[in-house]
Amino acid sequence: MTDNELIAILRLQNVPNIGDITAKKLIAHCGSPTAVFEDKVQHLLKIDGIGTLTVKHLQNTVYLEQAKAELRYIRDRQIACTYFMDHDYPNYLKHCLDGPILLFRRGNIALKPQRIISIVGTRNITNYGKAFCEAFIADIAPLDPIIVSGFAYGVDICIQKAAVKHGLQTIGCLAHGLNQMYPKTHARYIAEVERHGGFLTEFWSTSTPERENFLKRNRIIAGMSEATVVIESAEKGGSLVTADIAHSYNKDVFAVPGRAQDKYSMGCNNLIKQQKAHMLTSAADLIYMLNWQIDQKEGKAVQKQLFVPMDETEKAIYDYLQQKGKQLLDSIALECKLPIFKTSSTLLNLEMKGMIRPLPGKFFEAI
């Protein structure tokens, strides 16, 4: 986009009393961001929700000068900008009415047609949460999803480090400008994340990590993905806000259950109890609910190959299912003398190889 176009978008983003919904309404009525500032006052006042105070703010040259200053910062540092009508704007977010009109990004983000999930949770992650993060990413890695989170303490950084470890693209959504990093202790992870994805924000270089910015940031995390996963959460917390936003967008929400008395499982348990989230006990649950066993690139079901190599555990489970037919996860683990976590990961591997398929109610059968 040209400098004049970007200045108009920045100016519109910065004007008081104009959020993203109103900004999109103005652009639709006037034809373009630049046309908003060239249109006659009489026409602007006819737009629903636009009053004299808003028009006065639109005409205030203070916001023009601020937009020019931010443009200089963007051009000096070669920051990439994505307008909400551009082809490289996150596709899922494009369908959210309150999605930002402009995003800034850095790194190697490639939003090609691909599975995208957001994973969030408490800053005070427990050993249970850490173990789940590691196992979940290891099991989901063969499907090559993009992992979105907030690059914050706890679950966020744990899941993004696991994504990098397994070679997955990961995106950190920030609550401030790209000229800083919060928390500062995570600066050591920036280079790795940028090599395997990068960072997105709607905030200018003049923005600071204030509480309301984190709440605004959460709608981007929820909006740009197909589903949101909450690993751990207390009864209240930012991850529950993200889950509520995702739920309001009619997106799938998943929550990892925990013991009733565990402080950082209460939020997840409540989401499940209130039927705002599907229970998530392994990657297989998400794969089944999102129908990810369908190869989206080829548009057909994953087919079983002849002479697929299997290790001893995979062969034991596969032979058991061939012999017994449809079986429950618990029954498979019991009969094959395997722990549940090992059974779940092995079933996922067999599913990826096209040897079995999951069925409703945690049943599995050989293909």
C-alpha positions in Angstrom: 0.0 0.0 0.0 1.1 3.6 -0.6 2.2 5.9 2.2 -1.0 8.0 1.8 -3.2 4.9 2.2 -1.3 3.7 5.2 -1.4 7.1 6.9 -5.2 7.1 6.4 -5.5 3.6 7.9 -3.3 4.6 10.9 -5.2 7.8 11.4 -8.5 6.0 11.4 -7.1 3.4 13.8 -6.0 6.2 16.1 -9.1 8.5 16.2 -11.0 8.4 19.5 -14.5 7.0 19.6 -13.8 4.9 16.5 -13.3 1.2 17.1 -12.7 -1.4 14.5 -16.4 -2.0 13.8 -17.1 1.7 13.2 -13.9 2.0 11.2 -15.0 -0.8 8.9 -18.4 0.8 8.6 -16.9 4.2 7.6 -14.6 2.5 5.0 -17.6 0.6 3.5 -19.7 3.7 3.2 -16.9 6.0 1.9 -15.1 3.4 -0.3 -11.6 3.6 1.2 -9.7 4.8 4.3 -8.5 7.9 2.4 -12.1 8.7 1.3 -13.2 8.8 4.9 -11.1 11.9 5.5 -12.1 13.5 2.1 -15.8 13.0 2.4 -18.2 15.8 3.2 -19.4 16.3 6.8 -23.0 16.0 5.7 -22.4 12.6 4.3 -20.5 11.3 7.3 -23.3 12.5 9.7 -25.8 10.3 7.7 -23.9 7.2 8.6 -25.5 5.3 11.5 -23.6 5.8 14.8 -21.5 8.7 13.5 -22.2 12.0 15.4 -20.7 15.5 15.4 -18.1 14.6 18.0 -16.8 11.7 16.0 -16.6 13.9 12.9 -14.8 16.5 14.9 -12.2 13.9 15.9 -11.9 12.8 12.2 -11.0 16.4 11.2 -8.5 16.9 14.0 -5.0 17.2 12.5 -3.4 16.0 15.7 -4.2 12.4 14.8 -2.9 13.0 11.3 0.5 14.1 12.6 0.6 11.1 15.0 -0.1 8.8 12.1 2.7 10.4 10.1 5.1 9.8 13.0 4.1 6.2 13.3 4.5 5.8 9.5 8.1 7.0 9.8 8.8 4.4 12.5 7.2 1.7 10.4 9.2 2.6 7.3 12.5 3.1 9.2 12.3 -0.4 10.7 10.7 -2.1 7.7 7.8 -3.4 9.7 5.3 -5.3 7.6 1.7 -4.1 7.8 -1.5 -6.1 6.9 -4.7 -4.3 6.2 -7.9 -6.3 7.0 -8.8 -6.5 3.3 -5.4 -7.8 2.2 -5.0 -11.4 1.1 -2.4 -12.1 3.8 -4.6 -10.9 6.6 -5.5 -13.9 8.9 -8.4 -15.6 7.2 -10.4 -16.6 10.4 -9.9 -13.1 11.9 -11.2 -11.6 8.7 -14.6 -13.0 9.6 -14.7 -11.4 13.1 -16.6 -8.1 13.0 -14.3 -6.5 15.6 -11.0 -7.8 14.1 -8.3 -5.1 13.8 -8.3 -3.0 10.6 -4.5 -3.1 10.6 -1.9 -5.6 12.0 1.8 -5.2 12.3 4.1 -8.2 12.1 7.6 -9.4 12.1 9.4 -12.7 11.6 8.6 -15.4 9.1 4.8 -15.7 9.5 3.3 -17.6 6.5 -0.5 -17.8 6.9 -1.0 -20.2 4.0 -4.1 -22.4 4.1 -3.3 -24.4 7.2 -4.7 -25.6 10.5 -4.4 -23.0 13.2 -5.1 -23.4 16.9 -4.7 -21.0 19.8 -3.4 -22.3 23.1 -3.6 -20.3 26.3 -3.6 -20.8 30.0 -2.4 -19.6 33.4 0.8 -17.8 34.1 1.3 -20.1 37.0 1.6 -23.3 35.1 2.0 -26.6 37.1 4.0 -29.7 36.3 0.8 -31.3 35.2 0.3 -28.4 32.7 3.9 -28.5 31.5 3.6 -32.3 30.8 0.4 -31.8 29.0 1.8 -29.0 26.8 4.8 -31.2 25.8 2.7 -34.3 25.1 0.0 -32.4 23.2 2.4 -30.6 20.9 4.4 -33.9 20.3 1.2 -35.7 19.3 -0.3 -32.9 17.2 3.0 -32.1 15.3 2.4 -34.6 12.4 -0.6 -32.5 11.3 1.7 -29.4 11.1 -0.7 -26.8 12.7 0.2 -23.2 13.4 0.3 -22.6 17.2 -0.9 -19.2 18.3 -0.5 -17.9 21.9 0.3 -14.7 23.8 4.1 -15.2 24.5 3.3 -14.6 28.2 4.5 -16.4 31.3 3.3 -19.9 32.0 1.3 -21.9 29.5 1.9 -19.4 26.6 5.7 -19.6 26.6 5.7 -23.3 27.4 3.5 -24.1 24.4 5.4 -21.9 22.1 8.8 -23.4 23.1 7.3 -26.8 22.5 6.1 -25.7 19.0 9.6 -24.5 18.1 11.1 -27.7 19.4 8.9 -29.7 17.1 9.4 -27.5 14.1 5.9 -26.0 14.1 5.1 -22.4 13.1 4.1 -20.4 16.1 2.8 -16.9 16.4 2.9 -14.6 19.5 0.2 -12.0 19.7 1.4 -9.0 21.6 -0.4 -6.4 23.8 2.1 -3.6 22.9 4.1 -2.3 19.9 6.9 -4.2 18.2 9.5 -1.9 19.7 9.5 -3.7 23.0 8.9 -7.1 24.5 6.8 -8.1 27.6 7.8 -9.8 29.7 11.4 -8.7 29.2 12.7 -12.1 30.4 11.3 -13.7 27.2 13.5 -11.6 25.0 15.8 -14.6 24.7 13.1 -16.6 22.9 12.4 -13.9 20.3 14.9 -15.1 17.6 13.7 -18.7 17.8 10.1 -17.7 17.5 10.8 -15.4 14.6 12.6 -18.2 12.8 9.6 -20.5 13.3 6.9 -17.9 12.8 6.8 -14.5 14.5 4.8 -11.8 16.2 1.6 -10.0 15.5 0.1 -6.9 17.1 -2.4 -4.1 16.4 -0.6 -1.7 18.8 1.7 1.2 17.8 5.2 1.8 18.9 3.8 4.3 21.4 1.7 1.6 23.1 2.7 0.1 26.5 1.6 -3.3 27.9 -1.4 -2.0 29.9 -4.1 -4.3 31.2 -6.8 -3.2 28.7 -4.3 -3.9 25.8 -4.1 -7.6 26.9 -7.9 -7.8 26.9 -8.0 -6.4 23.4 -5.1 -8.7 22.3 -7.2 -11.7 23.4 -9.7 -11.3 20.7 -6.9 -11.6 18.1 -5.7 -14.9 19.7 -9.3 -16.2 19.7 -10.2 -14.8 16.3 -7.4 -15.9 14.1 -7.6 -19.6 14.9 -10.0 -22.5 14.2 -10.2 -23.4 17.9 -8.9 -22.3 21.3 -7.4 -24.6 23.9 -7.2 -23.7 27.6 -4.5 -25.9 29.3 -4.9 -24.6 32.9 -6.7 -21.7 34.5 -7.8 -20.5 37.9 -11.5 -19.5 38.4 -10.7 -16.1 36.9 -8.0 -15.2 34.3 -7.2 -13.8 30.9 -7.3 -17.2 29.3 -11.0 -17.6 30.3 -11.6 -14.2 28.6 -10.0 -15.6 25.5 -12.2 -18.7 25.7 -15.3 -16.6 26.1 -14.4 -14.6 23.1 -13.8 -17.7 21.0 -17.1 -19.1 22.2 -18.9 -15.8 21.2 -17.3 -16.2 17.7 -18.9 -19.7 17.5 -15.5 -21.4 17.5 -14.7 -24.6 19.2 -13.2 -24.3 22.7 -11.3 -27.1 24.4 -10.3 -27.3 28.1 -8.0 -29.7 29.9 -9.8 -31.1 33.0 -8.1 -31.5 36.4 -8.9 -32.5 39.9 -11.8 -30.5 41.5 -9.6 -29.1 44.3 -6.7 -28.0 42.1 -6.6 -24.2 41.9 -5.4 -24.0 38.3 -7.9 -26.5 37.0 -11.0 -24.8 38.3 -11.3 -22.5 35.3 -11.1 -25.4 32.8 -13.4 -27.5 34.8 -16.0 -24.7 34.9 -15.7 -24.2 31.1 -16.5 -27.9 30.6 -19.3 -27.9 33.3 -20.9 -24.8 31.6 -20.7 -26.6 28.2 -18.5 -23.7 26.9 -15.7 -26.1 26.1 -15.1 -29.7 25.0 -13.1 -31.8 27.4 -9.6 -32.3 26.1 -7.6 -35.3 27.5 -5.3 -35.8 24.5 -4.6 -34.5 21.0 -6.8 -37.2 19.7 -9.9 -35.4 21.2 -9.2 -32.2 19.3 -8.3 -34.1 16.0 -11.6 -35.9 16.2 -13.8 -32.9 17.1 -12.2 -30.7 14.4 -12.4 -33.6 11.9 -8.7 -33.2 11.2 -8.4 -36.8 10.2 -9.5 -35.5 6.8 -6.6 -34.4 4.6 -7.6 -30.8 3.8 -5.1 -30.3 1.0 -6.2 -33.4 -0.9 -9.8 -33.1 0.1 -10.2 -36.8 1.0 -9.9 -39.1 3.9 -6.4 -40.4 4.9 -6.1 -43.8 3.3 -4.4 -46.8 4.9 -1.2 -47.7 3.1 -0.1 -51.3 2.4 2.8 -52.6 4.5 2.9 -49.6 6.9 5.8 -50.0 9.3 4.7 -50.3 13.0 6.6 -50.7 16.2 5.7 -53.4 18.7 3.2 -51.3 20.7 1.4 -50.0 17.5 1.2 -53.6 16.2 -0.2 -54.9 19.5 -3.0 -52.3 19.5 -3.7 -52.6 15.8 -4.0 -56.4 16.0 -6.2 -56.1 19.0 -8.6 -53.8 17.2 -8.6 -56.0 14.1 -9.6 -58.9 16.3 -12.1 -57.3 18.6 -13.5 -54.5 16.4 -14.7 -51.2 17.9 -13.2 -50.7 21.4 -13.0 -48.1 24.2 -9.7 -46.3 24.9 -9.7 -47.7 28.5 -10.4 -51.2 27.2 -7.5 -51.0 24.7 -5.1 -49.8 27.4 -6.3 -52.6 29.8 -6.1 -55.4 27.3 -2.8 -54.3 25.8 -1.3 -53.7 29.3 -0.4 -50.1 28.5 -0.8 -46.8 30.5 -3.5 -44.5 29.2 -1.1 -41.8 28.0 1.0 -44.3 26.0 -2.2 -45.8 24.5 -3.5 -42.3 23.5 -0.3 -41.4 21.7 0.0 -44.7 20.0 -3.6 -44.5 18.8 -2.8 -41.1 17.4 0.2 -42.4 15.5 -1.9 -45.2 14.1 -4.5 -42.7 13.0 -1.9 -40.6 11.3 -0.7 -43.7 9.4 -4.3 -44.4 8.3 -4.5 -47.7 10.2 -7.4 -46.8 12.6 -10.1 -44.2 13.1 -11.6 -42.5 16.2 -15.3 -42.9 16.8 -17.7 -40.9 19.1 -17.5 -41.8 22.8 -13.7 -42.4 22.8 -14.1 -45.6 20.7 -11.5 -46.7 18.1 -11.6 -49.2 15.3 -9.2 -50.6 12.8 -9.6 -49.5 9.1 
